[in-house]
Amino acid sequence: MFNKLVFTAILTVLLSPPCLAINVLFINPDIKGRVFWDLTTDVAKQAADQLGINLIVKYGGGNRFSNQILLEQIEGYYDYVVFFPHSGNAVQSFKVLSQLGIPFITLERSISQDELELLKKTSSLYPLWIGEVFYDDAQAGALLANKLITLHRKKSQAQPQILAFNGDYSQTSSNRSAGLITAAASKQAKVLQVLHTMWKPEQAQYKLNKALKRYPNANIIWTASDQLAIAISDQLNINRANILVGGIDWSPKAIGYVENKQLSAVVGGHFMQAAWALVLVYDHFKGVDISMARKAMPLQHQTIDSTNIDKLANLKNTSIWRCFNFSNFSIDLNSQIDTYKFDFTDDIEHEIKRCLIDKHQR
């Protein structure tokens, strides 16, 4: 009887999910209440729970100065740091973490090209920069523009005339609008004006009325974030304007707006970046050479519109990520895979479908 109990206990331990004392600090670069980074953080927490990671989240305050201060005031023991380097501060951030002796993974590429080139030239100085996860922002801007232009041409022979509502003056915003401008030129569409909103929906609504008076023939509104798109859609519904609107982020509310035909298209997938960084952290901790992950960058955004909303509408329900098995994307935990597949492709859609089936059966 005793031997049987011992055997059962050993078997239970062997079949249990990974239980590791991996302490990771994730610096959310914004403040609580910002939809995109809140979603990114929630999904990261689900990945951490599944991978046995003790995830500590701190908030950077929404600007490069407060983020840098937070880095410089790190206290306590962390095995890894996952953070978003800001333009103008990236080199100093790398130096701080290197002096602390903490391996780190960076998110996005919002730094200037000059700063990026400097980091590449001096990468040997930062051996603790073990990886990065970033999506192609120019591709996001172009993808949204191409989709809106295509949808417009299905219903009108008029030249596509685009009003663009960008975020701030960061590299992320610049790259997204650069993608828009390239796509518009290739499709013989006209970009009437690019307006900056500092990511504030109320600024987008305020500037919208003036812009439409200046450009009454505008028939497409491209926005650099879902929050801007939602605010503009709400404003247009009041004015009953027949204009196609799209945004970037895949926020749950925006996906619902596509489902209800209040937005024409949304581009996203990048809210998973912190979760993917934690998969890399786990594998690195287990001794996997994660340098191959850099070869998979940049990751590509995907579109949700009327053609696939039925398949992806459930992404607006954030509880789905409790079921999503992030362990399936770890090389250490899956002997049959030898590359990282973080793009939102068939493997991820299959996992979401499995979650929906499991949820329905329960």
Secondary structure, DSSP 8 states (H G I E B T S, - for coil): -HHHHHHHHHHHHHHS-----EEEEEEESS-TT-HHHHHHHHHHHHHHHHHTEEEEEEE--SSHHHHHHHHHT--S--SEEEE---TTTHHHHHHHHHHHT--EEEE---S-HHHHHHHHHTGGG-TTEEEEE-B-HHHHHHHHHHHHHHHHHHH--S--EEEEEE--SSHHHHHHHHHHHHHHHHTT-EEEEEEE-TT-HHHHHHHHHHHHHH-TT--EEEESSHHHHHHHHHHHHHHT---EEEEES--HHHHHHHHTTSSSEEEE-GGGHHHHHHHHHHHHHTT--GGGGGGG-SB--EEEETTTHHHHGGGG-GGGGGT--GGGG-STT-TT--S---SSSHHHHHHHHHHHHHHHH-
